[in-house]
Every structure is written in C-alpha cells, then in structure tokens.
Amino acid sequence: MSLVRILDRAPVDSIDDAIAIMKTIDESLPDNDGVKWFNRLYLRVTVSVGTAVGSAKFNDPAFLTKLDVVFANLYFSALATGLTDIGAAPSAWRPLLQARNTAGIARIQFALAGMNTSDPSGEIRSPTNFARRTTKVSTTSWSALKRRSRRNSR
C-alpha cells in the first residue's frame, strides 16, 4: 500500500488508530527509507503511552490520550504534506523528509530526526549537515541523560 493511501486514514481519533497507521507505515516502507526508522521509534513510544493510559498510570489519562492523538496527527499531516512538497511541510520535519533516502545516515539518526532536528532557522543545508546535527543531538542527549541519571541516583 502506498504511503499516500495509508495517510488518507488520518486524522485519527484514538491512540489505537494512530498505532494502526504507524504499523502499516512500518510494514510498507523499505529499510533504506529514513522515515521508517523515525516511524518505528514513534510507534514504540505510542504503544507505550497507550499501554500506560490503559492501565491508569497517569493523573489525567484523557488529557494524555488527546495529546498523543494530536501529536500523531501532526506527524501524519507533516508526512503527507512532505510527500507532495517538502518545502510546504513544517520546518521541523523538513530535515527528515529531505534526507530520508540519503545513504550513510545511521538508522538511529533518522529515529531521532523527527524529535528535533531543525537548526535555529528551521532549515537544513545538506544531508551531511543533517547527519552531523543528529549525531551531535544524540551524543549530547545521551550525555545529559547519563548526568541526570547520576544526579537522581544520589
């Protein structure tokens, strides 16, 4: 099934519907498509949120459900827009969409790309810059996470 047809099922009204679209995207995209790896990470996060909401681990599960659905729809909308015109996609999504078929970018970089890859101008200058930025972000994030973990364990 084409990505366009898959995204025709959006917007969604539930976490389960978002998961269904993400699973279909995952099954449809080839391994060399960077969107597949962002989508797979997002799918795992969404499944975890859905499970946690279902087991009442949050003070306001209705709010978290709504938040999760809104963000999934923003992703689906950005992806659908980028399929026809990358320049019309929201600036935060353009790096991922522009570099999605660029060889030499690690899967983890694509997975992290949709989280926050745009430079302050919201633009990406080249796939090489994309690779450098996501490497820096992932290294910085990992270092910050380790520091925070050490502080919390004291």
NUNUPA-137763 format. One record per atom (N, C-alpha, C): residue number from 1; atom name; x, y, z; residue in one letter. Coordinates in nm, 3 decimals. Example, Ala and Ser with C-alpha at 12.3 -4.5 7.8 and 13.67 -1.06 7.14 Angstrom:
SITE   num   atome        c1        c2        c3   residu
SITE     1       N     1.319    -0.569     0.780        a
SITE     1      CA     1.230    -0.450     0.780        a
SITE     1       C     1.320    -0.330     0.780        a
SITE     2       N     1.285    -0.225     0.708        s
SITE     2      CA     1.367    -0.106     0.714        s
SITE     2       C     1.290     0.003     0.787        s
This chain:
SITE   num   atome        c1        c2        c3   residu
SITE     1       N     0.084    -0.117     0.000        m
SITE     1      CA     0.000     0.000     0.000        m
SITE     1       C     0.089     0.124     0.000        m
SITE     2       N     0.054     0.224    -0.078        s
SITE     2      CA     0.136     0.345    -0.086        s
SITE     2       C     0.120     0.429     0.040        s
SITE     3       N     0.222     0.507     0.068        l
SITE     3      CA     0.219     0.594     0.185        l
SITE     3       C     0.104     0.694     0.176        l
SITE     4       N     0.076     0.742     0.058        v
SITE     4      CA    -0.035     0.835     0.040        v
SITE     4       C    -0.167     0.771     0.084        v
SITE     5       N    -0.190     0.647     0.040        r
SITE     5      CA    -0.315     0.577     0.079        r
SITE     5       C    -0.320     0.550     0.228        r
SITE     6       N    -0.206     0.516     0.286        i
SITE     6      CA    -0.202     0.491     0.430        i
SITE     6       C    -0.241     0.619     0.505        i
SITE     7       N    -0.183     0.730     0.463        l
SITE     7      CA    -0.206     0.857     0.532        l
SITE     7       C    -0.345     0.914     0.505        l
SITE     8       N    -0.414     0.861     0.406        d
SITE     8      CA    -0.553     0.901     0.383        d
SITE     8       C    -0.642     0.862     0.499        d
SITE     9       N    -0.596     0.769     0.584        r
SITE     9      CA    -0.674     0.726     0.701        r
SITE     9       C    -0.664     0.825     0.817        r
SITE    10       N    -0.579     0.925     0.803        a
SITE    10      CA    -0.563     1.028     0.907        a
SITE    10       C    -0.647     1.150     0.867        a
SITE    11       N    -0.686     1.230     0.964        p
SITE    11      CA    -0.650     1.227     1.104        p
SITE    11       C    -0.721     1.115     1.180        p
SITE    12       N    -0.661     1.081     1.293        v
SITE    12      CA    -0.715     0.974     1.377        v
SITE    12       C    -0.781     1.033     1.500        v
SITE    13       N    -0.863     0.952     1.566        d
SITE    13      CA    -0.932     0.994     1.687        d
SITE    13       C    -0.890     0.918     1.811        d
SITE    14       N    -0.801     0.818     1.794        s
SITE    14      CA    -0.762     0.737     1.909        s
SITE    14       C    -0.616     0.692     1.895        s
SITE    15       N    -0.560     0.655     2.008        i
SITE    15      CA    -0.423     0.602     2.008        i
SITE    15       C    -0.419     0.473     1.926        i
SITE    16       N    -0.520     0.389     1.939        d
SITE    16      CA    -0.523     0.264     1.862        d
SITE    16       C    -0.522     0.291     1.712        d
SITE    17       N    -0.595     0.392     1.667        d
SITE    17      CA    -0.595     0.427     1.524        d
SITE    17       C    -0.458     0.478     1.480        d
SITE    18       N    -0.394     0.558     1.567        a
SITE    18      CA    -0.259     0.608     1.536        a
SITE    18       C    -0.162     0.491     1.524        a
SITE    19       N    -0.171     0.396     1.617        i
SITE    19      CA    -0.084     0.278     1.614        i
SITE    19       C    -0.107     0.198     1.486        i
SITE    20       N    -0.231     0.184     1.446        a
SITE    20      CA    -0.262     0.108     1.324        a
SITE    20       C    -0.196     0.172     1.202        a
SITE    21       N    -0.203     0.304     1.192        i
SITE    21      CA    -0.139     0.371     1.078        i
SITE    21       C     0.013     0.356     1.086        i
SITE    22       N     0.070     0.375     1.204        m
SITE    22      CA     0.216     0.362     1.219        m
SITE    22       C     0.263     0.221     1.187        m
SITE    23       N     0.186     0.120     1.227        k
SITE    23      CA     0.224    -0.018     1.193        k
SITE    23       C     0.221    -0.040     1.042        k
SITE    24       N     0.121     0.015     0.977        t
SITE    24      CA     0.112    -0.001     0.831        t
SITE    24       C     0.226     0.073     0.762        t
SITE    25       N     0.261     0.190     0.812        i
SITE    25      CA     0.377     0.262     0.756        i
SITE    25       C     0.502     0.177     0.773        i
SITE    26       N     0.522     0.122     0.892        d
SITE    26      CA     0.640     0.040     0.919        d
SITE    26       C     0.649    -0.080     0.824        d
SITE    27       N     0.536    -0.143     0.800        e
SITE    27      CA     0.533    -0.259     0.711        e
SITE    27       C     0.552    -0.221     0.565        e
SITE    28       N     0.520    -0.099     0.529        s
SITE    28      CA     0.520    -0.057     0.389        s
SITE    28       C     0.652     0.001     0.341        s
SITE    29       N     0.726     0.064     0.430        l
SITE    29      CA     0.848     0.132     0.387        l
SITE    29       C     0.967     0.036     0.382        l
SITE    30       N     1.055     0.055     0.285        p
SITE    30      CA     1.175    -0.027     0.279        p
SITE    30       C     1.275     0.014     0.388        p
SITE    31       N     1.367    -0.075     0.420        d
SITE    31      CA     1.463    -0.049     0.526        d
SITE    31       C     1.555     0.069     0.496        d
SITE    32       N     1.570     0.107     0.369        n
SITE    32      CA     1.659     0.219     0.337        n
SITE    32       C     1.588     0.354     0.338        n
SITE    33       N     1.465     0.358     0.386        d
SITE    33      CA     1.390     0.483     0.397        d
SITE    33       C     1.400     0.531     0.542        d
SITE    34       N     1.459     0.649     0.562        g
SITE    34      CA     1.477     0.702     0.696        g
SITE    34       C     1.348     0.724     0.773        g
SITE    35       N     1.239     0.751     0.702        v
SITE    35      CA     1.112     0.771     0.770        v
SITE    35       C     1.071     0.644     0.844        v
SITE    36       N     1.108     0.530     0.789        k
SITE    36      CA     1.072     0.403     0.855        k
SITE    36       C     1.127     0.399     0.997        k
SITE    37       N     1.249     0.448     1.016        w
SITE    37      CA     1.316     0.436     1.145        w
SITE    37       C     1.263     0.540     1.245        w
SITE    38       N     1.228     0.659     1.195        f
SITE    38      CA     1.161     0.753     1.284        f
SITE    38       C     1.025     0.696     1.324        f
SITE    39       N     0.952     0.647     1.226        n
SITE    39      CA     0.819     0.592     1.250        n
SITE    39       C     0.824     0.477     1.350        n
SITE    40       N     0.925     0.393     1.338        r
SITE    40      CA     0.934     0.278     1.429        r
SITE    40       C     0.954     0.324     1.574        r
SITE    41       N     1.040     0.423     1.593        l
SITE    41      CA     1.059     0.476     1.729        l
SITE    41       C     0.929     0.539     1.779        l
SITE    42       N     0.865     0.618     1.694        y
SITE    42      CA     0.741     0.683     1.733        y
SITE    42       C     0.633     0.578     1.763        y
SITE    43       N     0.629     0.473     1.686        l
SITE    43      CA     0.535     0.364     1.710        l
SITE    43       C     0.557     0.303     1.849        l
SITE    44       N     0.681     0.278     1.883        r
SITE    44      CA     0.711     0.219     2.015        r
SITE    44       C     0.668     0.311     2.128        r
SITE    45       N     0.695     0.440     2.112        v
SITE    45      CA     0.654     0.538     2.213        v
SITE    45       C     0.501     0.540     2.224        v
SITE    46       N     0.433     0.541     2.111        t
SITE    46      CA     0.287     0.548     2.111        t
SITE    46       C     0.225     0.423     2.172        t
SITE    47       N     0.280     0.307     2.142        v
SITE    47      CA     0.232     0.183     2.204        v
SITE    47       C     0.250     0.191     2.356        v
SITE    48       N     0.365     0.240     2.401        s
SITE    48      CA     0.391     0.252     2.545        s
SITE    48       C     0.294     0.349     2.611        s
SITE    49       N     0.269     0.461     2.547        v
SITE    49      CA     0.174     0.558     2.601        v
SITE    49       C     0.035     0.495     2.608        v
SITE    50       N    -0.006     0.428     2.502        g
SITE    50      CA    -0.137     0.362     2.500        g
SITE    50       C    -0.152     0.260     2.611        g
SITE    51       N    -0.047     0.183     2.635        t
SITE    51      CA    -0.049     0.084     2.743        t
SITE    51       C    -0.058     0.152     2.879        t
SITE    52       N     0.022     0.256     2.897        a
SITE    52      CA     0.022     0.327     3.025        a
SITE    52       C    -0.111     0.397     3.051        a
SITE    53       N    -0.170     0.455     2.948        v
SITE    53      CA    -0.301     0.520     2.963        v
SITE    53       C    -0.406     0.416     3.000        v
SITE    54       N    -0.398     0.301     2.936        g
SITE    54      CA    -0.494     0.194     2.963        g
SITE    54       C    -0.484     0.137     3.103        g
SITE    55       N    -0.367     0.147     3.164        s
SITE    55      CA    -0.350     0.094     3.299        s
SITE    55       C    -0.353     0.204     3.405        s
SITE    56       N    -0.400     0.322     3.363        a
SITE    56      CA    -0.420     0.436     3.455        a
SITE    56       C    -0.294     0.475     3.532        a
SITE    57       N    -0.182     0.486     3.463        k
SITE    57      CA    -0.059     0.527     3.528        k
SITE    57       C    -0.043     0.679     3.530        k
SITE    58       N    -0.140     0.752     3.476        f
SITE    58      CA    -0.132     0.897     3.469        f
SITE    58       C    -0.247     0.960     3.546        f
SITE    59       N    -0.222     1.079     3.599        n
SITE    59      CA    -0.327     1.151     3.672        n
SITE    59       C    -0.443     1.189     3.581        n
SITE    60       N    -0.414     1.220     3.457        d
SITE    60      CA    -0.519     1.264     3.364        d
SITE    60       C    -0.504     1.187     3.232        d
SITE    61       N    -0.547     1.061     3.229        p
SITE    61      CA    -0.530     0.981     3.108        p
SITE    61       C    -0.604     1.038     2.986        p
SITE    62       N    -0.714     1.106     3.007        a
SITE    62      CA    -0.788     1.165     2.893        a
SITE    62       C    -0.705     1.274     2.826        a
SITE    63       N    -0.638     1.356     2.908        f
SITE    63      CA    -0.552     1.460     2.852        f
SITE    63       C    -0.436     1.398     2.776        f
SITE    64       N    -0.370     1.299     2.835        l
SITE    64      CA    -0.256     1.236     2.769        l
SITE    64       C    -0.298     1.167     2.640        l
SITE    65       N    -0.414     1.106     2.639        t
SITE    65      CA    -0.465     1.043     2.517        t
SITE    65       C    -0.484     1.149     2.409        t
SITE    66       N    -0.547     1.260     2.446        k
SITE    66      CA    -0.570     1.368     2.349        k
SITE    66       C    -0.437     1.422     2.297        k
SITE    67       N    -0.342     1.443     2.387        l
SITE    67      CA    -0.210     1.493     2.349        l
SITE    67       C    -0.142     1.397     2.250        l
SITE    68       N    -0.147     1.270     2.281        d
SITE    68      CA    -0.085     1.170     2.194        d
SITE    68       C    -0.148     1.168     2.055        d
SITE    69       N    -0.280     1.178     2.050        v
SITE    69      CA    -0.352     1.178     1.922        v
SITE    69       C    -0.321     1.305     1.843        v
SITE    70       N    -0.316     1.419     1.911        v
SITE    70      CA    -0.285     1.545     1.842        v
SITE    70       C    -0.146     1.538     1.780        v
SITE    71       N    -0.048     1.490     1.856        f
SITE    71      CA     0.088     1.483     1.802        f
SITE    71       C     0.100     1.380     1.690        f
SITE    72       N     0.031     1.269     1.701        a
SITE    72      CA     0.031     1.171     1.591        a
SITE    72       C    -0.026     1.234     1.466        a
SITE    73       N    -0.134     1.309     1.479        n
SITE    73      CA    -0.193     1.374     1.362        n
SITE    73       C    -0.101     1.480     1.302        n
SITE    74       N    -0.025     1.549     1.387        l
SITE    74      CA     0.073     1.644     1.334        l
SITE    74       C     0.179     1.572     1.252        l
SITE    75       N     0.225     1.458     1.301        y
SITE    75      CA     0.320     1.375     1.226        y
SITE    75       C     0.261     1.329     1.094        y
SITE    76       N     0.141     1.274     1.097        f
SITE    76      CA     0.079     1.224     0.974        f
SITE    76       C     0.059     1.338     0.874        f
SITE    77       N     0.019     1.454     0.922        s
SITE    77      CA    -0.003     1.569     0.834        s
SITE    77       C     0.129     1.616     0.772        s
SITE    78       N     0.233     1.625     0.854        a
SITE    78      CA     0.364     1.667     0.802        a
SITE    78       C     0.415     1.569     0.698        a
SITE    79       N     0.400     1.441     0.724        l
SITE    79      CA     0.445     1.339     0.630        l
SITE    79       C     0.365     1.347     0.500        l
SITE    80       N     0.235     1.360     0.510        a
SITE    80      CA     0.151     1.370     0.390        a
SITE    80       C     0.188     1.493     0.309        a
SITE    81       N     0.208     1.605     0.374        t
SITE    81      CA     0.246     1.729     0.304        t
SITE    81       C     0.382     1.711     0.238        t
SITE    82       N     0.476     1.652     0.310        g
SITE    82      CA     0.611     1.632     0.257        g
SITE    82       C     0.617     1.538     0.138        g
SITE    83       N     0.520     1.451     0.125        l
SITE    83      CA     0.518     1.360     0.010        l
SITE    83       C     0.493     1.435    -0.120        l
SITE    84       N     0.419     1.543    -0.112        t
SITE    84      CA     0.389     1.621    -0.232        t
SITE    84       C     0.478     1.743    -0.247        t
SITE    85       N     0.519     1.803    -0.133        d
SITE    85      CA     0.602     1.924    -0.139        d
SITE    85       C     0.676     1.939    -0.007        d
SITE    86       N     0.802     1.896    -0.005        i
SITE    86      CA     0.881     1.902     0.118        i
SITE    86       C     0.888     2.045     0.170        i
SITE    87       N     0.898     2.141     0.082        g
SITE    87      CA     0.906     2.281     0.123        g
SITE    87       C     0.782     2.329     0.195        g
SITE    88       N     0.669     2.265     0.173        a
SITE    88      CA     0.544     2.304     0.239        a
SITE    88       C     0.526     2.234     0.373        a
SITE    89       N     0.608     2.134     0.400        a
SITE    89      CA     0.600     2.063     0.528        a
SITE    89       C     0.651     2.156     0.638        a
SITE    90       N     0.604     2.138     0.761        p
SITE    90      CA     0.656     2.219     0.872        p
SITE    90       C     0.808     2.208     0.879        p
SITE    91       N     0.873     2.319     0.910        s
SITE    91      CA     1.020     2.325     0.905        s
SITE    91       C     1.088     2.220     0.993        s
SITE    92       N     1.029     2.184     1.105        a
SITE    92      CA     1.090     2.083     1.192        a
SITE    92       C     1.096     1.945     1.126        a
SITE    93       N     1.009     1.921     1.028        w
SITE    93      CA     1.004     1.790     0.962        w
SITE    93       C     1.086     1.785     0.833        w
SITE    94       N     1.123     1.900     0.779        r
SITE    94      CA     1.195     1.901     0.651        r
SITE    94       C     1.327     1.825     0.652        r
SITE    95       N     1.409     1.834     0.758        p
SITE    95      CA     1.536     1.760     0.755        p
SITE    95       C     1.515     1.610     0.735        p
SITE    96       N     1.422     1.553     0.807        l
SITE    96      CA     1.393     1.410     0.794        l
SITE    96       C     1.343     1.380     0.653        l
SITE    97       N     1.251     1.460     0.604        l
SITE    97      CA     1.192     1.435     0.472        l
SITE    97       C     1.293     1.455     0.360        l
SITE    98       N     1.381     1.553     0.375        q
SITE    98      CA     1.482     1.578     0.272        q
SITE    98       C     1.589     1.470     0.267        q
SITE    99       N     1.623     1.418     0.383        a
SITE    99      CA     1.735     1.323     0.390        a
SITE    99       C     1.690     1.177     0.397        a
SITE   100       N     1.562     1.152     0.388        r
SITE   100      CA     1.509     1.017     0.413        r
SITE   100       C     1.570     0.908     0.326        r
SITE   101       N     1.617     0.940     0.207        n
SITE   101      CA     1.676     0.840     0.117        n
SITE   101       C     1.826     0.860     0.098        n
SITE   102       N     1.889     0.934     0.188        t
SITE   102      CA     2.032     0.961     0.178        t
SITE   102       C     2.111     0.848     0.241        t
SITE   103       N     2.200     0.790     0.163        a
SITE   103      CA     2.285     0.681     0.214        a
SITE   103       C     2.386     0.738     0.315        a
SITE   104       N     2.428     0.654     0.409        g
SITE   104      CA     2.532     0.692     0.503        g
SITE   104       C     2.481     0.753     0.632        g
SITE   105       N     2.351     0.767     0.646        i
SITE   105      CA     2.294     0.819     0.771        i
SITE   105       C     2.243     0.699     0.850        i
SITE   106       N     2.286     0.690     0.974        a
SITE   106      CA     2.251     0.575     1.058        a
SITE   106       C     2.102     0.576     1.092        a
SITE   107       N     2.049     0.458     1.112        r
SITE   107      CA     1.907     0.445     1.145        r
SITE   107       C     1.870     0.522     1.270        r
SITE   108       N     1.958     0.521     1.369        i
SITE   108      CA     1.929     0.592     1.494        i
SITE   108       C     1.918     0.742     1.467        i
SITE   109       N     1.995     0.792     1.373        q
SITE   109      CA     1.987     0.934     1.340        q
SITE   109       C     1.850     0.967     1.281        q
SITE   110       N     1.800     0.879     1.196        f
SITE   110      CA     1.666     0.902     1.142        f
SITE   110       C     1.562     0.890     1.253        f
SITE   111       N     1.581     0.795     1.343        a
SITE   111      CA     1.485     0.777     1.453        a
SITE   111       C     1.476     0.903     1.537        a
SITE   112       N     1.589     0.966     1.561        l
SITE   112      CA     1.593     1.088     1.642        l
SITE   112       C     1.553     1.212     1.563        l
SITE   113       N     1.556     1.202     1.432        a
SITE   113      CA     1.538     1.320     1.347        a
SITE   113       C     1.407     1.393     1.370        a
SITE   114       N     1.300     1.323     1.378        g
SITE   114      CA     1.172     1.389     1.394        g
SITE   114       C     1.152     1.448     1.532        g
SITE   115       N     1.236     1.408     1.627        m
SITE   115      CA     1.222     1.460     1.763        m
SITE   115       C     1.258     1.608     1.768        m
SITE   116       N     1.367     1.646     1.701        n
SITE   116      CA     1.405     1.787     1.696        n
SITE   116       C     1.535     1.798     1.618        n
SITE   117       N     1.526     1.825     1.491        t
SITE   117      CA     1.647     1.830     1.410        t
SITE   117       C     1.673     1.964     1.345        t
SITE   118       N     1.578     2.053     1.345        s
SITE   118      CA     1.599     2.177     1.272        s
SITE   118       C     1.696     2.267     1.346        s
SITE   119       N     1.779     2.339     1.268        d
SITE   119      CA     1.866     2.438     1.329        d
SITE   119       C     1.780     2.561     1.361        d
SITE   120       N     1.836     2.663     1.425        p
SITE   120      CA     1.753     2.776     1.467        p
SITE   120       C     1.673     2.840     1.353        p
SITE   121       N     1.723     2.833     1.231        s
SITE   121      CA     1.648     2.892     1.119        s
SITE   121       C     1.538     2.799     1.071        s
SITE   122       N     1.538     2.674     1.121        g
SITE   122      CA     1.437     2.578     1.080        g
SITE   122       C     1.471     2.510     0.948        g
SITE   123       N     1.591     2.532     0.899        e
SITE   123      CA     1.629     2.477     0.769        e
SITE   123       C     1.744     2.378     0.783        e
SITE   124       N     1.756     2.292     0.686        i
SITE   124      CA     1.871     2.202     0.677        i
SITE   124       C     1.945     2.241     0.552        i
SITE   125       N     2.075     2.245     0.560        r
SITE   125      CA     2.151     2.291     0.445        r
SITE   125       C     2.198     2.177     0.355        r
SITE   126       N     2.213     2.059     0.412        s
SITE   126      CA     2.255     1.944     0.332        s
SITE   126       C     2.233     1.817     0.412        s
SITE   127       N     2.228     1.702     0.343        p
SITE   127      CA     2.220     1.576     0.416        p
SITE   127       C     2.338     1.554     0.510        p
SITE   128       N     2.456     1.607     0.473        t
SITE   128      CA     2.573     1.593     0.559        t
SITE   128       C     2.550     1.671     0.689        t
SITE   129       N     2.496     1.791     0.676        n
SITE   129      CA     2.464     1.872     0.794        n
SITE   129       C     2.362     1.798     0.880        n
SITE   130       N     2.263     1.736     0.817        f
SITE   130      CA     2.162     1.658     0.888        f
SITE   130       C     2.231     1.549     0.971        f
SITE   131       N     2.324     1.477     0.909        a
SITE   131      CA     2.394     1.369     0.979        a
SITE   131       C     2.474     1.424     1.096        a
SITE   132       N     2.543     1.536     1.073        r
SITE   132      CA     2.620     1.596     1.181        r
SITE   132       C     2.530     1.642     1.295        r
SITE   133       N     2.419     1.708     1.263        r
SITE   133      CA     2.328     1.759     1.366        r
SITE   133       C     2.268     1.645     1.448        r
SITE   134       N     2.224     1.539     1.383        t
SITE   134      CA     2.160     1.431     1.458        t
SITE   134       C     2.262     1.356     1.541        t
SITE   135       N     2.387     1.347     1.493        t
SITE   135      CA     2.491     1.283     1.573        t
SITE   135       C     2.517     1.367     1.697        t
SITE   136       N     2.528     1.499     1.678        k
SITE   136      CA     2.551     1.589     1.791        k
SITE   136       C     2.435     1.583     1.889        k
SITE   137       N     2.313     1.585     1.838        v
SITE   137      CA     2.196     1.580     1.925        v
SITE   137       C     2.194     1.449     2.003        v
SITE   138       N     2.218     1.337     1.935        s
SITE   138      CA     2.210     1.209     2.006        s
SITE   138       C     2.323     1.197     2.108        s
SITE   139       N     2.443     1.245     2.077        t
SITE   139      CA     2.554     1.240     2.171        t
SITE   139       C     2.526     1.331     2.290        t
SITE   140       N     2.480     1.452     2.262        t
SITE   140      CA     2.450     1.547     2.368        t
SITE   140       C     2.337     1.493     2.456        t
SITE   141       N     2.234     1.442     2.394        s
SITE   141      CA     2.120     1.389     2.469        s
SITE   141       C     2.162     1.273     2.558        s
SITE   142       N     2.246     1.187     2.506        w
SITE   142      CA     2.292     1.071     2.583        w
SITE   142       C     2.374     1.119     2.703        w
SITE   143       N     2.463     1.216     2.682        s
SITE   143      CA     2.544     1.269     2.792        s
SITE   143       C     2.455     1.333     2.898        s
SITE   144       N     2.357     1.410     2.855        a
SITE   144      CA     2.266     1.475     2.950        a
SITE   144       C     2.185     1.371     3.027        a
SITE   145       N     2.142     1.268     2.959        l
SITE   145      CA     2.065     1.162     3.022        l
SITE   145       C     2.148     1.090     3.129        l
SITE   146       N     2.274     1.063     3.097        k
SITE   146      CA     2.361     0.997     3.194        k
SITE   146       C     2.384     1.086     3.317        k
SITE   147       N     2.405     1.217     3.294        r
SITE   147      CA     2.425     1.308     3.407        r
SITE   147       C     2.300     1.313     3.495        r
SITE   148       N     2.184     1.323     3.432        r
SITE   148      CA     2.059     1.329     3.507        r
SITE   148       C     2.038     1.200     3.587        r
SITE   149       N     2.072     1.088     3.526        s
SITE   149      CA     2.057     0.959     3.594        s
SITE   149       C     2.146     0.952     3.717        s
SITE   150       N     2.270     1.000     3.703        r
SITE   150      CA     2.362     1.000     3.817        r
SITE   150       C     2.312     1.089     3.930        r
SITE   151       N     2.258     1.209     3.893        r
SITE   151      CA     2.203     1.301     3.995        r
SITE   151       C     2.086     1.237     4.067        r
SITE   152       N     1.999     1.170     3.994        n
SITE   152      CA     1.879     1.111     4.055        n
SITE   152       C     1.910     0.990     4.141        n
SITE   153       N     2.024     0.926     4.119        s
SITE   153      CA     2.057     0.807     4.197        s
SITE   153       C     2.127     0.841     4.328        s
SITE   154       N     2.157     0.967     4.349        r
SITE   154      CA     2.226     1.009     4.473        r
SITE   154       C     2.132     1.018     4.590        r
